[in-house]
Amino acid sequence: MTQEEVFKNLTAHCKEYGFVFQSSEIYDGLSAVYDYGQMGVELKNNIKKYWWDAMTRLNENIVGIDSAIFMHPRIWEASGHVGAFNDPLIDNKDSKKRYRADVLLEEYLAKLEEKMNKEVEKGKRKFGESFNEEQFRATNPNILRTKTKYDEVHGRMVAALEANDLNALRQLIIDCEIACPISGTKNWTEVRQFNLMFSTQLGNISGEDGTIYLRPETAQGIFVNFLNVQKTGRMKIPFGIAQIGKAFRNEIVARQFIFRMREFEQMEMQFFVRPGEELEWFKKWKETRLAWHKTIGLGDEKYRFHDHDKLAHYANAATDIEFEFPFGFKELEGVHSRTDFDLGNHQKFSGRKIQYFDPEKNESYVPYVIETSIGLDRCFLAVLSSAYCEEALENGETRVVLRIPAPLAPVKVAVLPLVKKDGLPEKAREIMDDMKYLFNCQYDEKDSIGKRYRRQDAIGTPFCVTIDHDTLKDNCVTIRYRDTMEQERVPISSLHSIIDEKVSIRSLLAKLR
């Protein structure tokens, strides 16, 4: 089964088992907008809790806020979003489909990279244990030809983006003979800039026309509250402000399920430091954030850094933590050194002094900022796409199981009476009532025990607790483990400790020490 087929099955699975629904589905849906179902919201909340606790509990100098979505329109002028928050847009004249010009080129480069990797795989099979990948890449003529092409296209793309040369972007698409995936033709329009912000009206604002924007990022709410938090919290630099919240972008191409949406959720932390120390902190937060991701347990090899070719207008260093989704390595989190651009511009545009008095240096200055920004929806998708497994069993049957890391699983425990009689449901309810104060539990007595196990596998429940006739005699239950399907007889009195050790967020946080 191809990765594309697996991803298609995962998308269907998300709807069938209450993780993600198409928004406004009964009205034929709304493009690139999704609702999270009963299982999805639990998974999202668990990811948020892990991120929040890792930021605000493990770091005594990081606190959280929750700023408003609606903000004064001058904020977006100061941040540069009104004038510079654009993507290069190109249309195919035959299919009438709209694309981001830079994404078309990035996908072309990804195909060249995949071509080189296939050559490497062939070399590994041919030479076996004696294979030297570094030497092979440096000498294989097929790889060298492809690498030359890659470097040429990549260099031209970076130069065009940095110069904002839209004609050069279009010419590169033509030179690479990139065709529209829908029509198969290369009949392209000119490239033009497309502003990604949604605008709306909010009465009159100080005599202005009332046009405001849905925030395209949550960071600005942190910056405009810098002094409020610093003074009320008596914060000393270096310190950070964390926030989880919704953001909105009118994406040109919104696709790949919940990977790129028009309404999404961000988990951001802005870390304020002394000028001149920002690159040292940038390096530290790169490693800290990568460690957070790896601790989840999706596989260390699925992550990599990708340094930016074109820096944003506010940055002097930037990197992405990329994750290997079923459709390739894509950005999961950004770490940026934003310099003093944001606070400096808000000071300029607002006319208010936004500075920090450093008692150690006996001077005031505008702090520099290191930003960590992760897409919650993308993290959700990373967890699910890694967890989804269609597994063949020894008896010839198959099962679909979500191997979600136990601390993040929507339901932690399923309580299952073996049959609906003989006092077993009553005993099961007694256990359920005791456990639900500690864990998110699900009670199920419908269908055979085998079918109930399969339902719990499909939503990623790590533990099933079965109550049988012997339970009434020995006060023991059978605990079944999702990943191995092994079963173990344990006393009811031991359930709390066995389960808590595996499902608590503490188990993830402890690995970050």
N, C-alpha and C positions, 0 to 999 in steps of 0.2 A: 504494500500500500504506500503510495506517495505521500509526502508531507502535505501536499495540497488536499489530498483526500482525507487525511487525518484531521486537518484543520476544518474541513467542511463538516466532518462528523462531530467534532468538538462543538462547533457553532450550533448544530442541531441538538446536541446533548444539553447545551446550556439552556435552551428553551424548554426541552422536555422535562428537565429536573429542577426548574425554578431558579436558575442562576441569572439569566439575562433575557429580557424580552425586547422586541422592537417597540419603540415608543409609539403610542397612538395607533396600535396595530389594527383596531377595529375600524379605523378610518384610513386603512391602507398604509399606515406608517408615516414616519417623518425621517427623511434621509439623514443618516449618520447621527441619530439621537436614539439612545437606548435607556430602558428602565431595568433596574436590578430587582430580581425577584427575592423570594423568601430565603433562598440559599445564598444568592449573590450578595445580599446586604450583610449577611453574617460574615461571609468571607472578607468583604470590604472592611467591615468594622474591626475584624481581627488584624488585618494588615495595618490599618490606621493605628490601632492600639500599640502594635509592635514598634511602628515608626515613632509615634508620639513618646512612648516610654523610653525608647532608646535615645531620643533627643533631650527630653526634659527631665528624666529621672537619672539617667547616667551622667548627665552633664549639669553640674550645679550652676553653671553660668549661662544656661539656655532656658528661656521661659517662652510661654506660648501666648498668642492672641487670636482673636477671631474678628477680622475687619469686615466692613460692609462690601457688598458687591457693587452698589452704586457709589461712585466717587465723583468729586468735582472734576469737570472736564479739563481744567487747567493741569491737573495731575498728568494726563496723558500727553499733553503738550510738553511738559517738563521731562517726562520719561522718554520722549522721542517716538512714541507709538503713533501719534497723529501723522507725523511726517515720514516715518521710516518703517512702520510695521507692515511691510508688503512682501508678497511672494511674486515671482515672475510667472505670469499666466500665458499659456499658449493653447489654441484650439485646433482641433483637426476639422477641416472644412467638410469632409465627407461624413464622418460619424457625428459631428456636432458635439463631440465630447471635449471636456476641458481638462487640462493637465498643468501641473507645475513643471516648468522647463527644467529646473535643476533636478527634480526627482526623475524625470525621464533619463537624464544623463547619469545620475547615480545608479539607476537600474541597469543602464548599459555597462557601466563600470563594474557593477556586481557580476554581470554575466562574464566579463573578461576575467574577473578574479576566480569565478567558478570554473572557467575553462582551464586556468592554470592549476587549480587544485585537483582537477580530474587528471591532469598530466602527472601530478605528484602521486596520486593514488595508483596510477598505472605503474609508475616507477617502484613504488613500495611492493606491489605484487610481483614485479619482475625480479627485483634484486633481494627481496627478503630482508634478513637481519643485517646484511651488509649495506643497506640503503642509507645514504647520507643526504638528507633533504636539502640542507643548505648548499651543498655542492651541486646537487641535481638542479636546483633552481637557478644556480649561477652559470650552468653550462648547457642545459637542455635547449636546443634551438627553438622548439615550439614555444616553450615558456618565455624565452628571450624575445621572440617576435611579439607575443601577446603583451609582455611587460612593456615593451617599447610603445605599443599602441596605447596601453593603459596610461602610461606616464604622459604621453602627448595629450590625450583627451582630458585627463585630470588637470594638467597644467593649464590648458586653455579654459577649462571650466572655472577654475579658481580665479584666474586672471579676469575673466568676464564678470564674475560675481563681485569681485573686489572693486572693479571699475564701474559696476552697475551698467555694463554694456549689453543691453538687451539684444541688439543686432548680432553681436558676437555669439550670444547664447543660441539664437535661432540658427545661425550659420553652422555652429557646431552640431546641432541636432541634425541638420541636413547632411553635413559631411559624414556623420556617423551612420547615415541612412536608417535613422530610427523611425519605425512605422507605428502608427496608431494600433494598439492591441485590439480595438474593436473593428475598424474598417480595413486594417492592413495597408492603408495608404500612407504616403509621406507628404500629404497636401496640408501644410501647416500655415496658420496665420502668423502675423507678427507677434513678438513677445511684448507683453505690457504688464505694468505693475498693478497689483490687486491688493487693496487694503483689507486686512483680515478682521477689523473690529466691527462689532455690531453696534449700531447707534439706536437710540430711542429718545423719547421726550420725557422731561420731568418738570412740568410747570415752567416758571421763570426763575432763573438763577442770576441775581444781581443785575437785572435788566437785560441779560443775554437772551438768546433765542430758545434756551431750554434744552438744547441737544446735549445728551450725555451718552456714555458708552457702557456696555457691559464689559467688565474688566477682562482683558485678554491674559492676565496673569495675576497671581495673588501677591507678588512681591511688593508692589507699590503701597499696599495697605500697611505693610511692615515699615517701609521707609517713612511714610508720613506720620507714623506713630512712634518713631525712634525716640524723640525727646520725652514723650509721655511715659514710655516704658522705662527708659533710662533713669528718669528722675523719680518716678513712683516706686520703682524696684530697687533704687540705689545701686544700679548696675555699674560695674567697672569693666573697662575694656581690657582684654577681649571678652565679648559676650555675644550671645545669639538670641534671635527672636524666631520662633517657629510658628507655622500656621498651616492648617488644612482647610481647603475651600474650593468652591466651584470657580471655573474660568470658562471663557467663551471665545471661540475663534471661528470666523466664517471661512472654513477651510475650502480651498479650491477642489482638492481631491480628498474626500473623506471615505476611507475604505478599510479593508482588512479588519472587519468586525469592529470591536471596540478599541482598536489600536489608535485610530485617528478619528476623533469625534468633534462635533461642534460645541457640545457642552461636556465638560470633563472636570475631573477633580485633581488638584495638585497638593503635594505635601512639600512645602518649601521651608528652608531655614536660611536666614541671612545672618552672617557672623561678622561682627564689626571689630576691626583691628586697627592697629597703628599704621599710618602710611609708611611704606618701606618694608613692612613685615608680611604683606599680603601674599607674596609668592610662596613663602615658607608655609603659611597657613593653607594656601591652595593645595600644596602637595600633601599636607596632613589630612585635609578633608577628602581628597581623592581616595586615599587609602582607607580612611575610616568608613566612607560610604560603600566602597567595594566590599569591605569586610561585613557590613550589615547585610548586603545582598547574599553573599556566600553563606552566611550563617543560616539563612532560610533553608538551605539544603537542596537546591534544585540542580546542583552540579557546578563545581568551580569552573569547568571548561566552557560553560555556557556564557561566561562574561568576558568582556574585554574593554579596554580603553580605546577611544577614538578621538584624537586631538582635532580641534576644529581647523579647517583650512582657511575659512574666512571668519574672523572674529566679529562679534556683534559690536555695535557702536559704543557700548559701555564697557567692554572687556579688555584686559591686557593678558588674559590667559583663559582658556576654556577647553574642557574635555567632556566627552559623553561616556557614560558607562553603557555599553551596548549589551543586549541579551540575544541569544540565538532563538528567535521565534521559529515556528514552522515555515515562515516565509523569509528566513534569513536573519542575520544580525541587524538589529535596529536599536535606536536610542531608547533607553529606559530611564536614565537619569542624567541631568546635566550638572556639572560643577564648574562655576565661573568665578573669576576674579573680576568684580564689577568696578574696581577702583572707587573713586569718590563721585562717580558720575551722577548717581541717583540723588544722594543727599545734597551734593553740590548744586544740582539743577533745581531741586525743590527749594533750596535756600534762595536761589536766584529768582525763580518764578513766583514764590510766595512772598518774598520780601522779609521773611522771618529768619533769624539767625539759627542755623541747625549745626551746632558744634558741640564737641565734648571737651570739657576741661580735664586734662590729665594731671592729677596731683603729683605723679612721679616726675613728669617732665616740666611741670609748672607752666603749661601752655595749653591753649585751646586749638583745636583743629577739626576739620571734617574727616570722620573716620573713613577708612576703606572697607570694602565689603567682600566677603567670600559667600557665594550662594550655592546651596545644594537644592536642586529642584527635581522631584520625581513625580511622574504621572501615576496616580493611584490606579487608574483604569488599566494602564499598561502593566503595572505590577500584578494586578489581578489576572490579566491575560497571561503573563509569564508563568504565574503559579499554576493556572489551569492547564495551559498547553504542555507544561512539563509533567503535570500529574496525570493527564489523560492516557489511559492504556487499555487497549483491546487485547485481552490475554487468553491464550488457549490453555485449557485445563487438561489434566491427564485423562479424564473420562471422555474426552472428545468435545465437551461443551466449551463455550467461550463466555467470558464475563467482561463487562466494561467496568473498570475501577478508576476512581480518581485518587491517586496517591498524594493527596494534599498533605503537606507537613502538619503533623497533629496539632501544634499550637494554633494553626491558622484554620483548621477544618471548621466548617459551619456548624455541624453537629458533632459533639465529642463522643457521646455515648448513645447507643440505642438499647432500650430495655424491652426484652421480648419474652413473654410467657410462651412456653412450648405449645400449649393448647389453651383454648378459651374455656376451661372448666377445671373442676377439681381443686379450686382455690388458688390456682396459679396466677390468674389475672390480679387477684387481690394482693398476693405477695409481690408481684411485679410492680403494682401501683405503690406499694409501701416503699420499695427500693427507689422507684422513680421520684417519689415525693421527697425522699431524703437526698437524692443526687442532684436534683434540679436547682438547688440553691448554690451549688458549686460549679456545675457544668451545664452547657446547653444540651439537653437530652431530648430524645424522641421516643415515644412509646408506640409500639406497633404490634397488633395481635392478629392482623388479617393475613390470610394465605399461609402456605407452608413455611416452615422455618427457612428452607433453602431460598425461596423467593424473597423472603424478608432480608436475608443476608445480601442478596443481589441488589435490592433497592438501596441498602445502606452503602454497599460498595460504590454504587453509581453516584452518590452524593458525597463520597469521601469520608464517611464516618469511620474513625480509626478503631473503635471498640464496640462490639456487640456483647451484651450481657443477657444470657439465656437462663430463664428460671424453669426448672423441670420438677418432676415429682420428688426427686431426692432432695431438692432444696428445702422442702417442708420438713425433712427429717434431719439433715446435717447442716442447714443454714449456709450452704455453699452454692455457688452459681458457676456457670461455664462462661468464661470470657473468651471471645473470639477476636483474633487480631486480623485487621483488614489486609495488610500487605502480604502476610504469609498464609492466611486462612487457618493458622494453627489455633487449637483450642486448649484452654487450660482451666482446670477446676480450682477455684479460689474461694476462701471464706468471704462472705458479704462484708465483714468488718475490714477486709483488706482492699476493697474496691477503690475507696477514696485515694489511698496512697499510691496504688498501682497506676491509676489513671492520671492523677494530678502530676505525677513525675514526668509524664510524657506530653500532656496537653497544655501545661501552663506556659504563658508568655515568658515567665521567669527562665525557663529552660533555654530560650533563645537569647535573652538578655545576658545570661551568665556567660555565654560564649564570647561576648563582646568585651569582657573585662581584659 
